[in-house]
Amino acid sequence: MSAERAAVIKRFDLSGAQLSAIDAYADLLTRWQAKINLVGPATLKTLWTRHIWDSLQLADLLPDGSQAVADLGSGAGLPGLLLAHRRPITLHSVESDSRKIAFQRQALRAIPPVEKVVLHNNRVGALEPLKADVITARAFAPLPKLLSLGYKHQHHGTVWILPKGQNLADEIEEATKCWTFRAETVHSETDKEARILCLHEVTPR
C-alpha cells in the first residue's frame, strides 16, 4: 500500500465498499489518462493526494441540508463524483467535453453515488438554471470568469466552495470589481499554498 493511499484511508476513515469504490475510480482514471487528458499528467504520480484527498476534503464544507450541488467544468468528475459518493446530494456534473462525460459515465459504475448524479454534456452558460445549493469548480476558470458563468445557476442561499491556488488574492481583487460577496477561506489539507474559498451572497455590482 502506498503511503499516500494509506494517509487518505486514515484521514477519511475509508473502509469496505467505500474504499473499494475509490480504488476502482483511481484505477479507471489511471487507465483512461493514457487515452485522454483527464488530469495534469504530472499530477498522476500523486493521484491520491492531489486529486482524491483534495476533492474529499470539500465534503466537510458542504452546509448541512445541501441537496443540489453543481460541479462546473467537472472534467474527470473531481470533486463532484467523490462528493456524491460521500454525501446524500443530487450532483449536477457539467462538462462540455464528451470524452470526459464518457469517462464519468463509466466511473459512476465504479463509484456509485449515495443519491443521484445528472451528467450535463454542455457548456456552463448554455444550461438552464440549476438552482444549486452549492456550486463548486476545480481548476476550471479564474474567479471573475467563474462567477460570470455560474451566477445564473445559484439561488439566494447558494454557497460557492472553490479550491484555489497561489493567485487567490489577485482573483478576489479582480472579482470585486464586478461582484459583491462575503468570503471565507479555509486552508487546504493537501497544499500549504492553497486555500478553499467559500463565497456567500454573490451578487453583481
Disulfide bonds with the S-S distance in Angstrom:
none
